[in-house]
Amino acid sequence: MTTNAPRPEVLRYTAFSSSPDGGNPAGVVLDASGLDDDDMLAIAADLGYSESAFLTAPPEDLAGGGQRAYRIRYFSPKAEVSFCGHATIATAVALAERTGPGELVFATRAGTVPVTVTQEDGTVRATLTSVEPHTEEIADADLAEALAALGWPAADLDPAFPPRVAFAGARHLVLAAATRARLADLAYDFARLEALMHRLDLTTVQLVWRASAEVFHVRDPFPVGGVVEDPATGAAAAAFGAYARELGLVPEDAVLTLHQGEDLGRPGELTVTLRADDPRVRVSGTGTRIA
């Protein structure tokens, strides 16, 4: 950004909640054409949210055709992130409030992410479709280090949910707690977990507890982004949906409800939709502007 260039408008939206006090806040810059990488990182750091989103013109393969397409980049206070679900939802809601609901297409570093935005009774809801997901096993030594950093005994894990690294745009280590109390008691070694996550190229650790067949409570430590915990994590929700389906923990056609942020005082709700005829995962939620 040149010295004389005006600073672009930085919007503040929350995703996965219709209340400004719930969900996960994100910064949104709808025109970042005048910003370089350092500018975007500085804005994200100044906001202090887990991620902020920056829009520019779409790449040539998405331009034209009458579709509302954009290139989108995501920055945490520390670094650029390949994909961020909650900032995608927040950006889609912000665009819909200006140009109406409908179909959007975002070019992310992880791939193309379509988003559908609807509005009913004044509530705006956005649904993103992830890139094609996959999962992989985690080495025993790396799992032991993750548990040590979290302060979780191995006996506190739910044996029905094998630890895995899951990807649906970003990499997340999925660990399932055997009890809600275990999930609620989160006090981890920030530097130790951050070091492991950098080594394994993880964006968050997706901690889950199964409340019922299709309802889960989740938490996401995010030390690599400079944030102790992410209040609502769309990318991790997509990765978890792929993980649960691949391991046969839920039906191939399923709608999962993920509750997140309750332990932080910022409750949010993420809906994860799985389709037997499509390997991709859909994550939806409401959003609203933060005054």
ABEGO torsion letter per residue (X at the ends): XBAABBBBBBBBBBBGBABAABEBBBBBBABAAABBAAAAAAAAAAAGBABBBBBBBBBAAABEGGBBBBBBBBBBAABBBABBAAAAAAAAAAAAAAAEBEBBBBBBAAEBBBBBBBBBGGBBBBBBBBBBBBBBBBBAAAAAAAAAAAGBBAAABBAABBBBBBBAGBBBBBBBBABAAAAABBBBBAAAAAAAAAAAGBABBBBBBBABAABBBBBBBBAAAGBABBABBAAAAAAAAAAAAAAGABBABBBBBBBBGAAAGBBBBBBBBBBAABABBBBBBBBBBBX
